Amino acid sequence: MAEGKEKRKELRVPVDLWIEAEREGELYYQRASNLSVGGAFFAQTIPLPLGTHVALKFTLPGDAQEIACDGEIVSAKELGMGVQFLELPEADRLRIERLVMRLSHLKPSPKR
């Protein structure tokens, strides 16, 4: 892979979303600045070490049903970090995908 090449596979969209992240009994409320079906980026936060696992809970805009899954810190910057969703239930993945498509103004391809 060429240096500086984009590693993400999923489409990301900008959001303003609060995600509850728990680690070793400590609870944090992280502000996500973008979202994909594979994860989120927490902005304006001191990053946790790469590989750290966290328990995540959040609700999508316009959706009252909570999403809960584990996550792993996969990238870190000075004041932000990327978290990858782990073992995200399929129904929740589809709800995130619908939101991402709606926010990106794309329509999902028809199932055949």
Backbone as XML, in Angstrom:
<?xml version="1.0"?>
<chain id="A" units="angstrom">
  <residue number="1" name="MET">
    <atom name="N" x="0.847" y="-1.177" z="0.000"/>
    <atom name="CA" x="0.000" y="0.000" z="0.000"/>
    <atom name="C" x="0.892" y="1.240" z="0.000"/>
  </residue>
  <residue number="2" name="ALA">
    <atom name="N" x="0.564" y="2.191" z="-0.838"/>
    <atom name="CA" x="1.364" y="3.412" z="-0.940"/>
    <atom name="C" x="1.217" y="4.257" z="0.312"/>
  </residue>
  <residue number="3" name="GLU">
    <atom name="N" x="2.283" y="4.957" z="0.646"/>
    <atom name="CA" x="2.267" y="5.796" z="1.842"/>
    <atom name="C" x="1.214" y="6.889" z="1.674"/>
  </residue>
  <residue number="4" name="GLY">
    <atom name="N" x="0.460" y="7.173" z="2.752"/>
    <atom name="CA" x="-0.560" y="8.208" z="2.719"/>
    <atom name="C" x="-1.859" y="7.749" z="2.069"/>
  </residue>
  <residue number="5" name="LYS">
    <atom name="N" x="-1.904" y="6.524" z="1.606"/>
    <atom name="CA" x="-3.107" y="5.997" z="0.961"/>
    <atom name="C" x="-4.192" y="5.748" z="2.009"/>
  </residue>
  <residue number="6" name="GLU">
    <atom name="N" x="-5.431" y="6.002" z="1.643"/>
    <atom name="CA" x="-6.573" y="5.815" z="2.536"/>
    <atom name="C" x="-6.734" y="4.333" z="2.874"/>
  </residue>
  <residue number="7" name="LYS">
    <atom name="N" x="-6.827" y="3.993" z="4.178"/>
    <atom name="CA" x="-6.954" y="2.607" z="4.609"/>
    <atom name="C" x="-8.414" y="2.211" z="4.848"/>
  </residue>
  <residue number="8" name="ARG">
    <atom name="N" x="-9.282" y="3.183" z="5.041"/>
    <atom name="CA" x="-10.668" y="2.867" z="5.369"/>
    <atom name="C" x="-11.382" y="2.212" z="4.200"/>
  </residue>
  <residue number="9" name="LYS">
    <atom name="N" x="-12.238" y="1.245" z="4.519"/>
    <atom name="CA" x="-13.018" y="0.570" z="3.499"/>
    <atom name="C" x="-14.429" y="1.126" z="3.430"/>
  </residue>
  <residue number="10" name="GLU">
    <atom name="N" x="-14.954" y="1.612" z="4.542"/>
    <atom name="CA" x="-16.331" y="2.055" z="4.604"/>
    <atom name="C" x="-16.444" y="3.561" z="4.396"/>
  </residue>
  <residue number="11" name="LEU">
    <atom name="N" x="-17.571" y="3.946" z="3.827"/>
    <atom name="CA" x="-17.898" y="5.352" z="3.655"/>
    <atom name="C" x="-18.112" y="5.988" z="5.023"/>
  </residue>
  <residue number="12" name="ARG">
    <atom name="N" x="-17.484" y="7.139" z="5.256"/>
    <atom name="CA" x="-17.641" y="7.886" z="6.510"/>
    <atom name="C" x="-18.417" y="9.156" z="6.245"/>
  </residue>
  <residue number="13" name="VAL">
    <atom name="N" x="-19.242" y="9.531" z="7.218"/>
    <atom name="CA" x="-19.988" y="10.778" z="7.107"/>
    <atom name="C" x="-19.773" y="11.599" z="8.369"/>
  </residue>
  <residue number="14" name="PRO">
    <atom name="N" x="-19.792" y="12.930" z="8.233"/>
    <atom name="CA" x="-19.675" y="13.775" z="9.421"/>
    <atom name="C" x="-20.939" y="13.670" z="10.278"/>
  </residue>
  <residue number="15" name="VAL">
    <atom name="N" x="-20.761" y="13.608" z="11.586"/>
    <atom name="CA" x="-21.878" y="13.567" z="12.527"/>
    <atom name="C" x="-21.507" y="14.390" z="13.756"/>
  </residue>
  <residue number="16" name="ASP">
    <atom name="N" x="-22.483" y="14.668" z="14.558"/>
    <atom name="CA" x="-22.261" y="15.256" z="15.882"/>
    <atom name="C" x="-23.012" y="14.341" z="16.831"/>
  </residue>
  <residue number="17" name="LEU">
    <atom name="N" x="-22.316" y="13.358" z="17.370"/>
    <atom name="CA" x="-22.940" y="12.261" z="18.086"/>
    <atom name="C" x="-22.158" y="11.976" z="19.358"/>
  </residue>
  <residue number="18" name="TRP">
    <atom name="N" x="-22.861" y="11.800" z="20.463"/>
    <atom name="CA" x="-22.201" y="11.427" z="21.723"/>
    <atom name="C" x="-22.261" y="9.929" z="21.892"/>
  </residue>
  <residue number="19" name="ILE">
    <atom name="N" x="-21.109" y="9.333" z="22.205"/>
    <atom name="CA" x="-21.001" y="7.886" z="22.402"/>
    <atom name="C" x="-20.440" y="7.638" z="23.802"/>
  </residue>
  <residue number="20" name="GLU">
    <atom name="N" x="-21.138" y="6.795" z="24.536"/>
    <atom name="CA" x="-20.678" y="6.408" z="25.876"/>
    <atom name="C" x="-19.635" y="5.316" z="25.712"/>
  </residue>
  <residue number="21" name="ALA">
    <atom name="N" x="-18.469" y="5.511" z="26.298"/>
    <atom name="CA" x="-17.386" y="4.527" z="26.222"/>
    <atom name="C" x="-16.948" y="4.169" z="27.633"/>
  </residue>
  <residue number="22" name="GLU">
    <atom name="N" x="-16.990" y="2.873" z="27.952"/>
    <atom name="CA" x="-16.585" y="2.412" z="29.277"/>
    <atom name="C" x="-15.324" y="1.578" z="29.155"/>
  </residue>
  <residue number="23" name="ARG">
    <atom name="N" x="-14.390" y="1.850" z="30.072"/>
    <atom name="CA" x="-13.126" y="1.107" z="30.103"/>
    <atom name="C" x="-12.721" y="0.924" z="31.552"/>
  </residue>
  <residue number="24" name="GLU">
    <atom name="N" x="-12.554" y="-0.321" z="31.972"/>
    <atom name="CA" x="-12.105" y="-0.653" z="33.320"/>
    <atom name="C" x="-12.898" y="0.084" z="34.394"/>
  </residue>
  <residue number="25" name="GLY">
    <atom name="N" x="-14.226" y="0.106" z="34.227"/>
    <atom name="CA" x="-15.104" y="0.718" z="35.218"/>
    <atom name="C" x="-15.205" y="2.233" z="35.118"/>
  </residue>
  <residue number="26" name="GLU">
    <atom name="N" x="-14.446" y="2.857" z="34.235"/>
    <atom name="CA" x="-14.520" y="4.306" z="34.049"/>
    <atom name="C" x="-15.389" y="4.603" z="32.845"/>
  </residue>
  <residue number="27" name="LEU">
    <atom name="N" x="-16.290" y="5.593" z="32.986"/>
    <atom name="CA" x="-17.239" y="5.943" z="31.939"/>
    <atom name="C" x="-16.864" y="7.288" z="31.340"/>
  </residue>
  <residue number="28" name="TYR">
    <atom name="N" x="-16.800" y="7.335" z="30.019"/>
    <atom name="CA" x="-16.478" y="8.561" z="29.291"/>
    <atom name="C" x="-17.580" y="8.832" z="28.278"/>
  </residue>
  <residue number="29" name="TYR">
    <atom name="N" x="-17.871" y="10.095" z="28.032"/>
    <atom name="CA" x="-18.776" y="10.474" z="26.957"/>
    <atom name="C" x="-17.916" y="11.119" z="25.886"/>
  </residue>
  <residue number="30" name="GLN">
    <atom name="N" x="-17.829" y="10.447" z="24.742"/>
    <atom name="CA" x="-16.974" y="10.893" z="23.650"/>
    <atom name="C" x="-17.826" y="11.497" z="22.545"/>
  </residue>
  <residue number="31" name="ARG">
    <atom name="N" x="-17.339" y="12.571" z="21.954"/>
    <atom name="CA" x="-18.044" y="13.203" z="20.848"/>
    <atom name="C" x="-17.483" y="12.655" z="19.539"/>
  </residue>
  <residue number="32" name="ALA">
    <atom name="N" x="-18.344" y="11.980" z="18.784"/>
    <atom name="CA" x="-17.937" y="11.442" z="17.488"/>
    <atom name="C" x="-18.149" y="12.517" z="16.427"/>
  </residue>
  <residue number="33" name="SER">
    <atom name="N" x="-17.107" y="12.741" z="15.611"/>
    <atom name="CA" x="-17.217" y="13.731" z="14.539"/>
    <atom name="C" x="-17.472" y="13.082" z="13.180"/>
  </residue>
  <residue number="34" name="ASN">
    <atom name="N" x="-17.224" y="11.764" z="13.081"/>
    <atom name="CA" x="-17.638" y="11.053" z="11.878"/>
    <atom name="C" x="-17.938" y="9.604" z="12.225"/>
  </residue>
  <residue number="35" name="LEU">
    <atom name="N" x="-18.698" y="8.968" z="11.329"/>
    <atom name="CA" x="-19.232" y="7.636" z="11.599"/>
    <atom name="C" x="-19.249" y="6.826" z="10.314"/>
  </residue>
  <residue number="36" name="SER">
    <atom name="N" x="-18.989" y="5.527" z="10.453"/>
    <atom name="CA" x="-19.155" y="4.577" z="9.350"/>
    <atom name="C" x="-19.714" y="3.297" z="9.967"/>
  </residue>
  <residue number="37" name="VAL">
    <atom name="N" x="-20.036" y="2.320" z="9.128"/>
    <atom name="CA" x="-20.517" y="1.054" z="9.689"/>
    <atom name="C" x="-19.403" y="0.324" z="10.424"/>
  </residue>
  <residue number="38" name="GLY">
    <atom name="N" x="-18.159" y="0.712" z="10.177"/>
    <atom name="CA" x="-17.034" y="0.049" z="10.827"/>
    <atom name="C" x="-16.520" y="0.716" z="12.077"/>
  </residue>
  <residue number="39" name="GLY">
    <atom name="N" x="-16.916" y="1.981" z="12.318"/>
    <atom name="CA" x="-16.395" y="2.666" z="13.493"/>
    <atom name="C" x="-16.706" y="4.151" z="13.501"/>
  </residue>
  <residue number="40" name="ALA">
    <atom name="N" x="-15.992" y="4.860" z="14.369"/>
    <atom name="CA" x="-16.219" y="6.297" z="14.532"/>
    <atom name="C" x="-14.905" y="6.966" z="14.889"/>
  </residue>
  <residue number="41" name="PHE">
    <atom name="N" x="-14.878" y="8.283" z="14.743"/>
    <atom name="CA" x="-13.720" y="9.056" z="15.183"/>
    <atom name="C" x="-14.167" y="9.966" z="16.315"/>
  </residue>
  <residue number="42" name="PHE">
    <atom name="N" x="-13.496" y="9.853" z="17.460"/>
    <atom name="CA" x="-13.779" y="10.696" z="18.615"/>
    <atom name="C" x="-12.895" y="11.933" z="18.538"/>
  </residue>
  <residue number="43" name="ALA">
    <atom name="N" x="-13.521" y="13.087" z="18.476"/>
    <atom name="CA" x="-12.787" y="14.347" z="18.350"/>
    <atom name="C" x="-12.628" y="15.009" z="19.712"/>
  </residue>
  <residue number="44" name="GLN">
    <atom name="N" x="-11.633" y="15.862" z="19.802"/>
    <atom name="CA" x="-11.404" y="16.680" z="20.996"/>
    <atom name="C" x="-11.298" y="15.844" z="22.267"/>
  </residue>
  <residue number="45" name="THR">
    <atom name="N" x="-10.499" y="14.794" z="22.213"/>
    <atom name="CA" x="-10.302" y="13.942" z="23.377"/>
    <atom name="C" x="-8.851" y="13.459" z="23.403"/>
  </residue>
  <residue number="46" name="ILE">
    <atom name="N" x="-8.342" y="13.239" z="24.578"/>
    <atom name="CA" x="-7.003" y="12.670" z="24.711"/>
    <atom name="C" x="-7.121" y="11.187" z="24.373"/>
  </residue>
  <residue number="47" name="PRO">
    <atom name="N" x="-6.367" y="10.709" z="23.384"/>
    <atom name="CA" x="-6.552" y="9.331" z="22.937"/>
    <atom name="C" x="-6.071" y="8.290" z="23.941"/>
  </residue>
  <residue number="48" name="LEU">
    <atom name="N" x="-6.762" y="7.179" z="23.931"/>
    <atom name="CA" x="-6.341" y="6.002" z="24.690"/>
    <atom name="C" x="-5.286" y="5.264" z="23.859"/>
  </residue>
  <residue number="49" name="PRO">
    <atom name="N" x="-4.506" y="4.397" z="24.477"/>
    <atom name="CA" x="-3.492" y="3.647" z="23.722"/>
    <atom name="C" x="-4.124" y="2.770" z="22.639"/>
  </residue>
  <residue number="50" name="LEU">
    <atom name="N" x="-3.413" y="2.628" z="21.520"/>
    <atom name="CA" x="-3.881" y="1.741" z="20.449"/>
    <atom name="C" x="-4.085" y="0.338" z="21.004"/>
  </residue>
  <residue number="51" name="GLY">
    <atom name="N" x="-5.141" y="-0.316" z="20.547"/>
    <atom name="CA" x="-5.446" y="-1.664" z="21.006"/>
    <atom name="C" x="-6.335" y="-1.712" z="22.233"/>
  </residue>
  <residue number="52" name="THR">
    <atom name="N" x="-6.591" y="-0.561" z="22.858"/>
    <atom name="CA" x="-7.460" y="-0.523" z="24.036"/>
    <atom name="C" x="-8.884" y="-0.905" z="23.632"/>
  </residue>
  <residue number="53" name="HIS">
    <atom name="N" x="-9.522" y="-1.752" z="24.436"/>
    <atom name="CA" x="-10.908" y="-2.145" z="24.189"/>
    <atom name="C" x="-11.832" y="-1.339" z="25.091"/>
  </residue>
  <residue number="54" name="VAL">
    <atom name="N" x="-12.954" y="-0.920" z="24.519"/>
    <atom name="CA" x="-13.957" y="-0.148" z="25.253"/>
    <atom name="C" x="-15.336" y="-0.724" z="24.949"/>
  </residue>
  <residue number="55" name="ALA">
    <atom name="N" x="-16.259" y="-0.573" z="25.902"/>
    <atom name="CA" x="-17.657" y="-0.943" z="25.690"/>
    <atom name="C" x="-18.388" y="0.332" z="25.272"/>
  </residue>
  <residue number="56" name="LEU">
    <atom name="N" x="-19.093" y="0.276" z="24.137"/>
    <atom name="CA" x="-19.732" y="1.457" z="23.571"/>
    <atom name="C" x="-21.250" y="1.362" z="23.635"/>
  </residue>
  <residue number="57" name="LYS">
    <atom name="N" x="-21.886" y="2.514" z="23.852"/>
    <atom name="CA" x="-23.345" y="2.623" z="23.796"/>
    <atom name="C" x="-23.674" y="3.971" z="23.181"/>
  </residue>
  <residue number="58" name="PHE">
    <atom name="N" x="-24.629" y="3.969" z="22.241"/>
    <atom name="CA" x="-25.049" y="5.226" z="21.621"/>
    <atom name="C" x="-26.368" y="5.029" z="20.885"/>
  </residue>
  <residue number="59" name="THR">
    <atom name="N" x="-27.025" y="6.133" z="20.590"/>
    <atom name="CA" x="-28.223" y="6.114" z="19.764"/>
    <atom name="C" x="-27.971" y="6.989" z="18.543"/>
  </residue>
  <residue number="60" name="LEU">
    <atom name="N" x="-28.522" y="6.583" z="17.441"/>
    <atom name="CA" x="-28.375" y="7.336" z="16.201"/>
    <atom name="C" x="-29.390" y="8.469" z="16.166"/>
  </residue>
  <residue number="61" name="PRO">
    <atom name="N" x="-29.092" y="9.547" z="15.454"/>
    <atom name="CA" x="-30.058" y="10.645" z="15.338"/>
    <atom name="C" x="-31.388" y="10.147" z="14.776"/>
  </residue>
  <residue number="62" name="GLY">
    <atom name="N" x="-32.479" y="10.514" z="15.431"/>
    <atom name="CA" x="-33.808" y="10.119" z="14.988"/>
    <atom name="C" x="-34.170" y="8.684" z="15.284"/>
  </residue>
  <residue number="63" name="ASP">
    <atom name="N" x="-33.382" y="7.993" z="16.104"/>
    <atom name="CA" x="-33.605" y="6.583" z="16.408"/>
    <atom name="C" x="-33.472" y="6.404" z="17.918"/>
  </residue>
  <residue number="64" name="ALA">
    <atom name="N" x="-34.509" y="5.927" z="18.581"/>
    <atom name="CA" x="-34.486" y="5.811" z="20.039"/>
    <atom name="C" x="-33.826" y="4.527" z="20.535"/>
  </residue>
  <residue number="65" name="GLN">
    <atom name="N" x="-33.648" y="3.542" z="19.650"/>
    <atom name="CA" x="-33.092" y="2.253" z="20.072"/>
    <atom name="C" x="-31.575" y="2.346" z="20.225"/>
  </residue>
  <residue number="66" name="GLU">
    <atom name="N" x="-31.089" y="1.971" z="21.395"/>
    <atom name="CA" x="-29.658" y="2.045" z="21.692"/>
    <atom name="C" x="-28.861" y="0.973" z="20.949"/>
  </residue>
  <residue number="67" name="ILE">
    <atom name="N" x="-27.668" y="1.344" z="20.541"/>
    <atom name="CA" x="-26.705" y="0.401" z="19.967"/>
    <atom name="C" x="-25.630" y="0.166" z="21.023"/>
  </residue>
  <residue number="68" name="ALA">
    <atom name="N" x="-25.306" y="-1.079" z="21.265"/>
    <atom name="CA" x="-24.257" y="-1.428" z="22.227"/>
    <atom name="C" x="-23.331" y="-2.443" z="21.564"/>
  </residue>
  <residue number="69" name="CYS">
    <atom name="N" x="-22.027" y="-2.160" z="21.632"/>
    <atom name="CA" x="-21.040" y="-3.087" z="21.079"/>
    <atom name="C" x="-19.690" y="-2.783" z="21.718"/>
  </residue>
  <residue number="70" name="ASP">
    <atom name="N" x="-18.739" y="-3.635" z="21.477"/>
    <atom name="CA" x="-17.375" y="-3.371" z="21.910"/>
    <atom name="C" x="-16.661" y="-2.615" z="20.806"/>
  </residue>
  <residue number="71" name="GLY">
    <atom name="N" x="-15.585" y="-1.947" z="21.202"/>
    <atom name="CA" x="-14.780" y="-1.232" z="20.231"/>
    <atom name="C" x="-13.314" y="-1.342" z="20.587"/>
  </residue>
  <residue number="72" name="GLU">
    <atom name="N" x="-12.470" y="-1.088" z="19.595"/>
    <atom name="CA" x="-11.026" y="-1.107" z="19.796"/>
    <atom name="C" x="-10.441" y="0.178" z="19.222"/>
  </residue>
  <residue number="73" name="ILE">
    <atom name="N" x="-9.557" y="0.814" z="19.971"/>
    <atom name="CA" x="-8.899" y="2.021" z="19.501"/>
    <atom name="C" x="-7.885" y="1.607" z="18.426"/>
  </residue>
  <residue number="74" name="VAL">
    <atom name="N" x="-8.075" y="2.143" z="17.213"/>
    <atom name="CA" x="-7.227" y="1.733" z="16.087"/>
    <atom name="C" x="-6.390" y="2.874" z="15.518"/>
  </residue>
  <residue number="75" name="SER">
    <atom name="N" x="-6.669" y="4.109" z="15.925"/>
    <atom name="CA" x="-5.841" y="5.235" z="15.489"/>
    <atom name="C" x="-5.882" y="6.311" z="16.564"/>
  </residue>
  <residue number="76" name="ALA">
    <atom name="N" x="-4.814" y="7.088" z="16.627"/>
    <atom name="CA" x="-4.742" y="8.140" z="17.639"/>
    <atom name="C" x="-4.034" y="9.346" z="17.051"/>
  </residue>
  <residue number="77" name="LYS">
    <atom name="N" x="-4.575" y="10.508" z="17.351"/>
    <atom name="CA" x="-3.963" y="11.777" z="16.964"/>
    <atom name="C" x="-3.822" y="12.600" z="18.234"/>
  </residue>
  <residue number="78" name="GLU">
    <atom name="N" x="-3.316" y="13.800" z="18.093"/>
    <atom name="CA" x="-3.081" y="14.637" z="19.264"/>
    <atom name="C" x="-4.332" y="14.800" z="20.128"/>
  </residue>
  <residue number="79" name="LEU">
    <atom name="N" x="-5.452" y="15.134" z="19.520"/>
    <atom name="CA" x="-6.709" y="15.304" z="20.266"/>
    <atom name="C" x="-7.839" y="14.551" z="19.577"/>
  </residue>
  <residue number="80" name="GLY">
    <atom name="N" x="-7.665" y="13.269" z="19.414"/>
    <atom name="CA" x="-8.709" y="12.459" z="18.804"/>
    <atom name="C" x="-8.260" y="11.026" z="18.639"/>
  </residue>
  <residue number="81" name="MET">
    <atom name="N" x="-9.240" y="10.145" z="18.403"/>
    <atom name="CA" x="-8.908" y="8.730" z="18.211"/>
    <atom name="C" x="-9.999" y="8.042" z="17.406"/>
  </residue>
  <residue number="82" name="GLY">
    <atom name="N" x="-9.575" y="7.050" z="16.630"/>
    <atom name="CA" x="-10.504" y="6.243" z="15.855"/>
    <atom name="C" x="-10.811" y="4.960" z="16.593"/>
  </residue>
  <residue number="83" name="VAL">
    <atom name="N" x="-12.083" y="4.594" z="16.610"/>
    <atom name="CA" x="-12.501" y="3.353" z="17.259"/>
    <atom name="C" x="-13.183" y="2.466" z="16.220"/>
  </residue>
  <residue number="84" name="GLN">
    <atom name="N" x="-12.800" y="1.213" z="16.199"/>
    <atom name="CA" x="-13.404" y="0.231" z="15.304"/>
    <atom name="C" x="-14.444" y="-0.544" z="16.096"/>
  </residue>
  <residue number="85" name="PHE">
    <atom name="N" x="-15.651" y="-0.684" z="15.516"/>
    <atom name="CA" x="-16.694" y="-1.473" z="16.165"/>
    <atom name="C" x="-16.334" y="-2.950" z="16.053"/>
  </residue>
  <residue number="86" name="LEU">
    <atom name="N" x="-16.506" y="-3.686" z="17.159"/>
    <atom name="CA" x="-16.248" y="-5.124" z="17.186"/>
    <atom name="C" x="-17.552" y="-5.858" z="17.458"/>
  </residue>
  <residue number="87" name="GLU">
    <atom name="N" x="-17.796" y="-6.908" z="16.710"/>
    <atom name="CA" x="-18.971" y="-7.759" z="16.907"/>
    <atom name="C" x="-20.260" y="-6.951" z="16.961"/>
  </residue>
  <residue number="88" name="LEU">
    <atom name="N" x="-20.399" y="-6.014" z="16.031"/>
    <atom name="CA" x="-21.610" y="-5.208" z="15.923"/>
    <atom name="C" x="-22.743" y="-6.086" z="15.406"/>
  </residue>
  <residue number="89" name="PRO">
    <atom name="N" x="-23.866" y="-6.160" z="16.141"/>
    <atom name="CA" x="-24.990" y="-6.974" z="15.662"/>
    <atom name="C" x="-25.445" y="-6.513" z="14.267"/>
  </residue>
  <residue number="90" name="GLU">
    <atom name="N" x="-25.827" y="-7.468" z="13.424"/>
    <atom name="CA" x="-26.205" y="-7.173" z="12.041"/>
    <atom name="C" x="-27.321" y="-6.132" z="11.950"/>
  </residue>
  <residue number="91" name="ALA">
    <atom name="N" x="-28.316" y="-6.216" z="12.812"/>
    <atom name="CA" x="-29.417" y="-5.239" z="12.774"/>
    <atom name="C" x="-28.903" y="-3.830" z="13.052"/>
  </residue>
  <residue number="92" name="ASP">
    <atom name="N" x="-27.964" y="-3.693" z="13.976"/>
    <atom name="CA" x="-27.391" y="-2.383" z="14.279"/>
    <atom name="C" x="-26.506" y="-1.897" z="13.133"/>
  </residue>
  <residue number="93" name="ARG">
    <atom name="N" x="-25.763" y="-2.813" z="12.512"/>
    <atom name="CA" x="-24.932" y="-2.449" z="11.373"/>
    <atom name="C" x="-25.795" y="-1.883" z="10.247"/>
  </residue>
  <residue number="94" name="LEU">
    <atom name="N" x="-26.948" y="-2.514" z="10.011"/>
    <atom name="CA" x="-27.858" y="-2.047" z="8.967"/>
    <atom name="C" x="-28.438" y="-0.679" z="9.307"/>
  </residue>
  <residue number="95" name="ARG">
    <atom name="N" x="-28.733" y="-0.436" z="10.570"/>
    <atom name="CA" x="-29.246" y="0.887" z="10.979"/>
    <atom name="C" x="-28.189" y="1.965" z="10.759"/>
  </residue>
  <residue number="96" name="ILE">
    <atom name="N" x="-26.937" y="1.661" z="11.093"/>
    <atom name="CA" x="-25.854" y="2.627" z="10.863"/>
    <atom name="C" x="-25.670" y="2.852" z="9.363"/>
  </residue>
  <residue number="97" name="GLU">
    <atom name="N" x="-25.718" y="1.771" z="8.589"/>
    <atom name="CA" x="-25.558" y="1.884" z="7.138"/>
    <atom name="C" x="-26.651" y="2.776" z="6.541"/>
  </residue>
  <residue number="98" name="ARG">
    <atom name="N" x="-27.889" y="2.617" z="6.983"/>
    <atom name="CA" x="-28.981" y="3.467" z="6.479"/>
    <atom name="C" x="-28.716" y="4.937" z="6.801"/>
  </residue>
  <residue number="99" name="LEU">
    <atom name="N" x="-28.250" y="5.207" z="8.017"/>
    <atom name="CA" x="-27.955" y="6.594" z="8.398"/>
    <atom name="C" x="-26.813" y="7.149" z="7.539"/>
  </residue>
  <residue number="100" name="VAL">
    <atom name="N" x="-25.756" y="6.377" z="7.367"/>
    <atom name="CA" x="-24.614" y="6.825" z="6.567"/>
    <atom name="C" x="-25.073" y="7.122" z="5.135"/>
  </residue>
  <residue number="101" name="MET">
    <atom name="N" x="-25.874" y="6.251" z="4.558"/>
    <atom name="CA" x="-26.373" y="6.463" z="3.197"/>
    <atom name="C" x="-27.225" y="7.731" z="3.122"/>
  </residue>
  <residue number="102" name="ARG">
    <atom name="N" x="-28.085" y="7.904" z="4.104"/>
    <atom name="CA" x="-28.949" y="9.081" z="4.114"/>
    <atom name="C" x="-28.120" y="10.360" z="4.238"/>
  </residue>
  <residue number="103" name="LEU">
    <atom name="N" x="-27.140" y="10.359" z="5.129"/>
    <atom name="CA" x="-26.325" y="11.552" z="5.332"/>
    <atom name="C" x="-25.379" y="11.821" z="4.166"/>
  </residue>
  <residue number="104" name="SER">
    <atom name="N" x="-25.008" y="10.791" z="3.436"/>
    <atom name="CA" x="-24.106" y="10.979" z="2.303"/>
    <atom name="C" x="-24.884" y="11.229" z="1.013"/>
  </residue>
  <residue number="105" name="HIS">
    <atom name="N" x="-26.200" y="11.198" z="1.102"/>
    <atom name="CA" x="-27.090" y="11.423" z="-0.041"/>
    <atom name="C" x="-26.950" y="10.340" z="-1.099"/>
  </residue>
  <residue number="106" name="LEU">
    <atom name="N" x="-26.546" y="9.145" z="-0.678"/>
    <atom name="CA" x="-26.459" y="8.013" z="-1.592"/>
    <atom name="C" x="-27.598" y="7.065" z="-1.295"/>
  </residue>
  <residue number="107" name="LYS">
    <atom name="N" x="-28.009" y="6.364" z="-2.281"/>
    <atom name="CA" x="-29.041" y="5.355" z="-2.081"/>
    <atom name="C" x="-28.365" y="3.996" z="-2.104"/>
  </residue>
  <residue number="108" name="PRO">
    <atom name="N" x="-28.752" y="3.104" z="-1.173"/>
    <atom name="CA" x="-28.147" y="1.765" z="-1.205"/>
    <atom name="C" x="-28.512" y="1.046" z="-2.508"/>
  </residue>
  <residue number="109" name="SER">
    <atom name="N" x="-27.603" y="0.238" z="-2.988"/>
    <atom name="CA" x="-27.889" y="-0.497" z="-4.224"/>
    <atom name="C" x="-28.975" y="-1.515" z="-3.956"/>
  </residue>
  <residue number="110" name="PRO">
    <atom name="N" x="-29.870" y="-1.725" z="-4.927"/>
    <atom name="CA" x="-30.970" y="-2.672" z="-4.713"/>
    <atom name="C" x="-30.451" y="-4.090" z="-4.562"/>
  </residue>
  <residue number="111" name="LYS">
    <atom name="N" x="-31.086" y="-4.854" z="-3.691"/>
    <atom name="CA" x="-30.727" y="-6.258" z="-3.469"/>
    <atom name="C" x="-31.347" y="-7.078" z="-4.602"/>
  </residue>
  <residue number="112" name="ARG">
    <atom name="N" x="-30.586" y="-8.011" z="-5.124"/>
    <atom name="CA" x="-31.119" y="-8.847" z="-6.195"/>
    <atom name="C" x="-31.188" y="-10.272" z="-5.759"/>
  </residue>
</chain>
